[in-house]
């Protein structure tokens, strides 16, 4: 059986209590928390998880332009590293085994310096982050984003190559079906090819809505995960169809992404799992 988690990123503006109670109510094993440590009280999170019988599966780090490990300015790279360490400390404080990392900022679609320099800086940053993570007992996973969100890692094979350069046992690769729909020739085969390096994965349907609301067939994807003996969580990261999904949520839109889609996501995947 797979383990299921839900990314609280979509639960815009609500308390940790509301989010944790919701995922527990709909039968999830865990919750993925947003990588904004100042927004949480670790003691409260631990107590709420204990009360509701779930755990924190992972931390969804947020790599804004101010958190760019490959930035040409050393002061900016140091600022990004401070953020990564803060997220790792937060993960450790809530007994979370995994945090997401990216070598550069999201929505940075062209380098600010020669690509070889940014590659060197991003690689150095992930190595330092991985070493720090090892000290506090947290693993890291390198995420590949689609071409409209980064110029660098778009496919899992590219993330694997960077992971091999990092060469740390606590640093792996993560996939995200939303990005993979755009970039991979075959999602299931990409998972199989990634093999042991795949340590984390985000699920969404083809339109980034809840599974069951798009056109993805999840059965072969689950078969691929079983084939590689995937041990991590299946985490649903779904968002409204908008260039500014959080603006949509802030304005009161996307209410289906709360109770309705939280329930539909796990029901759809458990039905797919039953077909294996």
Secondary structure, DSSP 8 states (H G I E B T S, - for coil): --EEEEEGGGSTT--HHHHHHHHHHTT-SEEEEEE-GGG--HHHHHHHHHHHT-EEEEEEE---TTS-TT-SSHHHHHHHHHHHHHHHHHHHHTT--EEEE-SS-TTB-S-SS-HHHHHHHHHHHHHHHHHHHHHHT-EEEEE---TTTBSS--SHHHHHHHHHHH--TTEEEEEEHHHHHHH-S-HHHHHHHHGGGEEEEEE--TTSS-TTSSS--HHHHHHHHHHTT--SEEEE----SSTTHHHHHHTT--GGGTHHHHHHHHHHHHHHHTT-
